[in-house]
Amino acid sequence: MIGQVATMQNRVISLAARHQSVVDNYKHTQEAALPEEPVSTEKPLDIAIVGMECIFPG
């Protein structure tokens, strides 16, 4: 397994066990609510933050 889900484990588990864990806990994910987006009366600023980064081997 690769990714964030794999890093949350503190032991080696099978793919079938990982799948069962996701299936069992899907209800919690489905019922989770995002916070409401804040409402602002201020006018947004016309700015841009531009950046770029590259990492090359060697």
URDAQUI-V105464 format. One line per field, one symbol per residue. ss: DSSP state (H for helix, E for strand, - for the rest). psi: psi as a letter, one per 40 degrees, with the letter a starting at -180 (. if undefined). burial: I if it has 9 or more other C-alpha atoms within 8 Angstrom, else O. A space follows every 10 residues. Layout:
# URDAQUI-V105464
ss: ???
psi: ???
burial: ???
This chain:
# URDAQUI-V105464
ss: ---HHHH--- ----HHHHHH HHHH-HHHHH H--------- ---------- --------
psi: iiadddeeie ihiidddddd ddddeddddd ehhiiihihh eihiigihhh iiiihii.
burial: OOOOOOOOOO OOOOOOOIOO OOOOOOOOOO OOOOOOOOOO OOOOOOOOOO OOOOOOOO
